[in-house]
């Protein structure tokens, strides 16, 4: 455990950084290599990953999803979460609202995303970029 952190929810864009080898890939990989914490993603993230990488072929897509499922615990999404998003606060991004629902239901300690603006006003869970999360793991974490 890193400074009392037990559960970290990773937004889709963090996994996409790794899969697509984008600019934030190194930071995302460092987070995913932190064996002391439990990482969570939503089922929606896995569906989004498969959609993005489907052009690589079925075998590569399945291998990628298998690899990510071994690194991260995949949280289910429920009909009640969907209704809560549809009839609750109007979020800037509906997909992010679904992610928040999963993170809150699992009582995650942090949400890590490259797009903090879409999350911060809709949840009480601390929301950090990958760089901020890694920086805070070295020093005192925000409460």
Backbone as CSV, one residue per row, in Angstrom:
resi,resn,N_x,N_y,N_z,CA_x,CA_y,CA_z,C_x,C_y,C_z
1,UNK,0.842,-1.170,0.000,0.000,0.000,0.000,0.891,1.240,0.000
2,UNK,0.546,2.233,-0.792,1.313,3.463,-0.886,0.586,4.544,-0.095
3,UNK,1.156,4.970,1.037,0.568,6.038,1.850,-0.911,5.803,2.147
4,UNK,-1.303,4.599,2.439,-2.688,4.313,2.790,-3.635,4.159,1.614
5,UNK,-3.140,4.287,0.393,-3.992,4.122,-0.785,-4.247,2.634,-0.973
6,UNK,-5.495,2.288,-1.121,-5.850,0.894,-1.340,-6.416,0.681,-2.731
7,UNK,-7.307,1.598,-3.158,-8.037,1.397,-4.414,-7.945,2.634,-5.294
8,UNK,-7.496,2.415,-6.537,-7.353,3.511,-7.501,-8.135,3.150,-8.759
9,UNK,-9.014,4.049,-9.163,-9.795,3.862,-10.377,-9.087,4.566,-11.530
10,UNK,-8.831,3.827,-12.602,-8.179,4.401,-13.778,-9.224,4.679,-14.851
11,UNK,-9.225,5.894,-15.345,-10.126,6.273,-16.432,-9.629,5.644,-17.734
12,UNK,-10.509,5.543,-18.690,-10.201,4.939,-19.983,-8.972,5.559,-20.622
13,UNK,-8.831,6.884,-20.539,-7.715,7.531,-21.231,-6.356,7.102,-20.697
14,UNK,-6.289,6.676,-19.456,-5.018,6.204,-18.892,-4.616,4.885,-19.554
15,UNK,-5.577,3.980,-19.721,-5.280,2.719,-20.393,-5.009,2.934,-21.877
16,UNK,-5.722,3.870,-22.479,-5.471,4.166,-23.893,-4.059,4.707,-24.107
17,UNK,-3.546,5.469,-23.137,-2.162,5.948,-23.247,-1.207,4.769,-23.405
18,UNK,-1.432,3.714,-22.620,-0.572,2.532,-22.672,-0.769,1.788,-23.987
19,UNK,-2.000,1.490,-24.303,-2.320,0.671,-25.475,-1.894,1.334,-26.780
20,UNK,-2.066,2.651,-26.852,-1.722,3.383,-28.075,-0.331,3.997,-28.015
21,UNK,0.392,3.748,-26.920,1.730,4.282,-26.710,1.761,5.794,-26.913
22,UNK,0.810,6.451,-26.249,0.717,7.910,-26.335,1.659,8.564,-25.332
23,UNK,1.650,9.882,-25.329,2.570,10.670,-24.508,2.580,10.255,-23.035
24,UNK,1.448,9.954,-22.445,1.389,9.615,-21.027,1.636,8.154,-20.714
25,UNK,2.066,7.374,-21.687,2.210,5.928,-21.502,3.178,5.566,-20.378
26,UNK,4.301,6.244,-20.277,5.297,5.903,-19.248,4.725,6.096,-17.844
27,UNK,4.018,7.199,-17.622,3.416,7.438,-16.299,2.336,6.386,-16.006
28,UNK,1.518,6.101,-17.000,0.462,5.098,-16.812,1.061,3.736,-16.481
29,UNK,2.124,3.371,-17.165,2.785,2.089,-16.888,3.355,2.048,-15.468
30,UNK,3.903,3.164,-15.017,4.436,3.217,-13.648,3.329,2.983,-12.627
31,UNK,2.174,3.593,-12.863,1.037,3.395,-11.950,0.604,1.929,-11.979
32,UNK,0.528,1.366,-13.170,0.076,-0.009,-13.303,1.076,-1.009,-12.716
33,UNK,2.311,-0.587,-12.560,3.337,-1.464,-11.985,3.411,-1.364,-10.460
34,UNK,2.643,-0.466,-9.856,2.646,-0.304,-8.398,1.872,-1.467,-7.782
35,UNK,2.565,-2.466,-7.387,1.916,-3.655,-6.875,1.196,-3.489,-5.548
36,UNK,1.445,-2.404,-4.835,0.873,-2.230,-3.499,-0.569,-1.732,-3.521
37,UNK,-1.077,-1.328,-4.655,-2.437,-0.794,-4.737,-3.280,-1.658,-5.666
38,UNK,-4.585,-1.592,-5.459,-5.507,-2.312,-6.337,-6.029,-1.318,-7.364
39,UNK,-5.915,-1.712,-8.615,-6.359,-0.866,-9.705,-7.712,-1.346,-10.210
40,UNK,-8.576,-0.383,-10.527,-9.914,-0.694,-11.015,-10.200,0.080,-12.292
41,UNK,-10.929,-0.557,-13.176,-11.476,0.071,-14.375,-12.915,-0.404,-14.499
42,UNK,-13.695,0.286,-15.294,-15.070,-0.150,-15.508,-15.151,-1.084,-16.715
43,UNK,-16.246,-1.817,-16.780,-16.500,-2.651,-17.950,-16.554,-1.781,-19.201
44,UNK,-17.058,-0.551,-19.056,-17.121,0.380,-20.178,-15.724,0.663,-20.734
45,UNK,-14.739,0.771,-19.869,-13.362,0.980,-20.319,-12.904,-0.166,-21.199
46,UNK,-13.205,-1.372,-20.801,-12.803,-2.536,-21.600,-13.500,-2.517,-22.963
47,UNK,-14.769,-2.147,-22.978,-15.495,-2.048,-24.249,-14.897,-0.958,-25.122
48,UNK,-14.557,0.175,-24.509,-13.945,1.280,-25.269,-12.584,0.866,-25.831
49,UNK,-11.789,0.158,-25.039,-10.485,-0.318,-25.516,-10.664,-1.235,-26.719
50,UNK,-11.606,-2.153,-26.629,-11.806,-3.087,-27.741,-12.243,-2.349,-28.999
51,UNK,-13.040,-1.309,-28.833,-13.481,-0.525,-29.989,-12.302,0.198,-30.652
52,UNK,-11.446,0.773,-29.833,-10.316,1.546,-30.350,-9.276,0.652,-31.029
53,UNK,-9.016,-0.517,-30.461,-7.930,-1.345,-30.996,-8.409,-2.470,-31.920
54,UNK,-9.666,-2.482,-32.245,-10.224,-3.570,-33.062,-9.548,-3.726,-34.415
55,UNK,-8.991,-2.662,-34.950,-8.344,-2.733,-36.262,-7.061,-3.571,-36.244
56,UNK,-6.527,-3.811,-35.070,-5.319,-4.629,-34.948,-5.611,-6.110,-35.166
57,UNK,-6.878,-6.451,-35.187,-7.280,-7.843,-35.347,-7.784,-8.423,-34.044
58,UNK,-8.557,-9.481,-34.175,-9.193,-10.093,-33.014,-8.165,-10.620,-32.016
59,UNK,-7.138,-11.298,-32.492,-6.149,-11.890,-31.582,-5.436,-10.815,-30.758
60,UNK,-5.008,-9.735,-31.408,-4.336,-8.649,-30.680,-5.289,-7.967,-29.703
61,UNK,-6.513,-7.773,-30.132,-7.512,-7.140,-29.273,-7.749,-7.992,-28.029
62,UNK,-7.926,-9.290,-28.217,-8.169,-10.187,-27.088,-6.958,-10.237,-26.153
63,UNK,-5.761,-10.258,-26.722,-4.544,-10.283,-25.900,-4.431,-9.006,-25.068
64,UNK,-4.750,-7.885,-25.667,-4.696,-6.603,-24.956,-5.697,-6.590,-23.805
65,UNK,-6.930,-6.996,-24.069,-7.955,-7.012,-23.026,-7.578,-7.984,-21.910
66,UNK,-7.011,-9.120,-22.276,-6.563,-10.089,-21.286,-5.473,-9.485,-20.405
67,UNK,-4.513,-8.835,-21.022,-3.416,-8.205,-20.284,-3.937,-7.136,-19.319
68,UNK,-4.818,-6.271,-19.810,-5.366,-5.204,-18.969,-6.207,-5.779,-17.831
69,UNK,-6.918,-6.869,-18.106,-7.756,-7.497,-17.072,-6.910,-8.129,-15.975
70,UNK,-5.688,-8.496,-16.309,-4.791,-9.062,-15.297,-4.183,-7.969,-14.417
71,UNK,-4.030,-6.767,-14.971,-3.462,-5.644,-14.221,-4.511,-4.885,-13.409
72,UNK,-5.734,-4.854,-13.924,-6.797,-4.054,-13.319,-8.025,-4.914,-13.057
73,UNK,-8.680,-4.652,-11.963,-9.944,-5.313,-11.660,-11.037,-4.613,-12.452
74,UNK,-11.824,-5.380,-13.175,-12.873,-4.813,-14.021,-14.187,-4.785,-13.228
75,UNK,-14.715,-3.578,-13.058,-15.955,-3.400,-12.314,-17.159,-3.486,-13.243
76,UNK,-18.224,-4.148,-12.795,-19.429,-4.211,-13.611,-20.148,-2.870,-13.624
77,UNK,-21.004,-2.715,-14.587,-21.858,-1.529,-14.655,-23.291,-2.018,-14.591
78,UNK,-24.126,-1.269,-13.900,-25.490,-1.720,-13.673,-26.513,-0.774,-14.287
79,UNK,-27.701,-1.295,-14.427,-28.802,-0.479,-14.930,-29.106,0.674,-13.975
80,UNK,-29.011,0.417,-12.677,-29.286,1.490,-11.713,-28.267,2.618,-11.837
81,UNK,-27.006,2.288,-12.146,-26.010,3.339,-12.382,-26.403,4.177,-13.598
82,UNK,-26.856,3.506,-14.643,-27.270,4.222,-15.847,-28.406,5.193,-15.533
83,UNK,-29.409,4.721,-14.788,-30.536,5.593,-14.462,-30.100,6.758,-13.591
84,UNK,-29.189,6.507,-12.673,-28.702,7.593,-11.814,-27.985,8.663,-12.635
85,UNK,-27.196,8.242,-13.611,-26.515,9.195,-14.487,-27.537,9.962,-15.328
86,UNK,-28.504,9.256,-15.870,-29.483,9.894,-16.752,-30.400,10.875,-16.031
87,UNK,-30.634,10.637,-14.748,-31.574,11.488,-14.011,-30.929,12.278,-12.886
88,UNK,-29.603,12.285,-12.838,-28.890,13.047,-11.818,-28.354,14.345,-12.397
89,UNK,-27.261,14.820,-11.814,-26.595,16.017,-12.323,-26.204,15.813,-13.777
90,UNK,-26.320,16.830,-14.579,-25.939,16.718,-15.988,-24.429,16.915,-16.116
91,UNK,-23.709,15.827,-16.355,-22.243,15.920,-16.420,-21.764,16.516,-17.739
92,UNK,-20.513,16.954,-17.740,-19.899,17.473,-18.964,-19.729,16.349,-19.978
93,UNK,-19.524,15.135,-19.504,-19.289,13.985,-20.364,-20.003,12.784,-19.751
94,UNK,-20.964,12.226,-20.443,-21.769,11.132,-19.904,-20.912,9.906,-19.624
95,UNK,-19.972,9.592,-20.504,-19.095,8.438,-20.284,-18.326,8.603,-18.978
96,UNK,-17.861,9.802,-18.683,-17.147,10.047,-17.432,-18.076,9.877,-16.229
97,UNK,-19.337,10.251,-16.383,-20.299,10.058,-15.296,-20.466,8.573,-14.973
98,UNK,-20.474,7.724,-15.999,-20.535,6.280,-15.763,-19.285,5.806,-15.012
99,UNK,-18.137,6.365,-15.374,-16.893,5.996,-14.696,-16.963,6.387,-13.214
100,UNK,-17.452,7.582,-12.950,-17.581,8.062,-11.573,-18.473,7.127,-10.769
101,UNK,-19.577,6.702,-11.364,-20.493,5.803,-10.663,-19.774,4.527,-10.224
102,UNK,-18.963,3.967,-11.107,-18.224,2.737,-10.776,-17.222,2.990,-9.658
103,UNK,-16.481,4.084,-9.762,-15.462,4.404,-8.753,-16.100,4.655,-7.388
104,UNK,-17.223,5.355,-7.374,-17.896,5.632,-6.111,-18.490,4.363,-5.502
105,UNK,-19.087,3.532,-6.333,-19.679,2.304,-5.818,-18.618,1.391,-5.196
106,UNK,-17.422,1.382,-5.758,-16.325,0.558,-5.227,-15.589,1.269,-4.087
107,UNK,-15.950,2.534,-3.829,-15.321,3.354,-2.791,-13.822,3.492,-3.015
108,UNK,-13.464,3.845,-4.241,-12.053,4.040,-4.583,-11.494,5.255,-3.865
109,UNK,-10.207,5.195,-3.568,-9.536,6.290,-2.873,-9.208,7.445,-3.813
110,UNK,-8.938,7.132,-5.081,-8.588,8.141,-6.083,-9.129,7.733,-7.444
111,UNK,-9.369,8.738,-8.267,-9.630,8.542,-9.687,-8.446,9.168,-10.412
112,UNK,-7.835,8.400,-11.312,-6.706,8.910,-12.095,-7.167,9.019,-13.538
113,UNK,-7.041,10.233,-14.083,-7.497,10.522,-15.431,-6.661,11.642,-16.025
114,UNK,-6.576,11.657,-17.336,-5.894,12.769,-18.012,-6.799,13.971,-18.157
115,UNK,-8.081,13.793,-17.881,-9.057,14.868,-18.049,-9.780,15.123,-16.731
116,UNK,-9.094,15.770,-15.805,-9.658,15.978,-14.475,-10.879,16.899,-14.476
117,UNK,-10.965,17.799,-15.422,-12.068,18.774,-15.443,-13.437,18.109,-15.527
118,UNK,-13.533,16.991,-16.226,-14.822,16.315,-16.372,-15.234,15.535,-15.127
119,UNK,-14.352,15.419,-14.163,-14.632,14.613,-12.982,-14.818,15.415,-11.707
120,UNK,-13.966,16.409,-11.499,-13.843,17.041,-10.187,-15.139,17.585,-9.606
121,UNK,-15.988,18.191,-10.406,-17.196,18.780,-9.827,-18.327,17.774,-9.645
122,UNK,-18.108,16.526,-10.037,-19.165,15.530,-9.961,-18.906,14.410,-8.960
123,UNK,-17.794,14.483,-8.243,-17.489,13.446,-7.257,-16.682,14.023,-6.104
124,UNK,-16.803,13.370,-4.960,-15.999,13.752,-3.799,-14.686,12.977,-3.741
125,UNK,-14.534,11.990,-4.621,-13.284,11.235,-4.682,-12.207,12.154,-5.259
126,UNK,-11.030,12.220,-4.659,-9.957,13.035,-5.231,-9.627,12.567,-6.653
127,UNK,-9.498,13.529,-7.554,-9.233,13.252,-8.965,-7.878,13.843,-9.320
128,UNK,-6.975,12.988,-9.814,-5.624,13.417,-10.141,-5.229,12.952,-11.533
129,UNK,-4.335,13.694,-12.160,-3.734,13.219,-13.405,-2.727,12.129,-13.043
130,UNK,-2.280,11.332,-14.002,-1.244,10.344,-13.689,0.011,10.979,-13.079
131,UNK,0.436,12.113,-13.614,1.620,12.790,-13.080,1.398,13.236,-11.632
132,UNK,0.226,13.802,-11.348,-0.084,14.235,-9.983,-0.122,13.039,-9.034
133,UNK,-0.721,11.956,-9.476,-0.808,10.767,-8.634,0.580,10.237,-8.290
134,UNK,1.438,10.126,-9.291,2.803,9.642,-9.055,3.571,10.578,-8.131
135,UNK,3.391,11.870,-8.320,4.063,12.855,-7.472,3.607,12.728,-6.037
136,UNK,2.318,12.566,-5.826,1.783,12.447,-4.481,2.168,11.135,-3.809
137,UNK,2.436,10.112,-4.597,2.867,8.836,-4.006,4.265,8.951,-3.418
138,UNK,5.023,9.922,-3.876,6.376,10.148,-3.348,6.342,10.968,-2.079
139,UNK,5.325,11.828,-1.933,5.227,12.698,-0.775,3.875,12.525,-0.119
140,UNK,3.486,13.468,0.742,2.184,13.358,1.408,1.054,13.465,0.391
141,UNK,0.086,12.616,0.547,-1.072,12.640,-0.341,-2.111,13.618,0.172
142,UNK,-2.858,14.237,-0.755,-3.923,15.138,-0.300,-5.021,14.335,0.367
143,UNK,-5.693,14.953,1.321,-6.765,14.247,2.015,-8.074,14.375,1.266
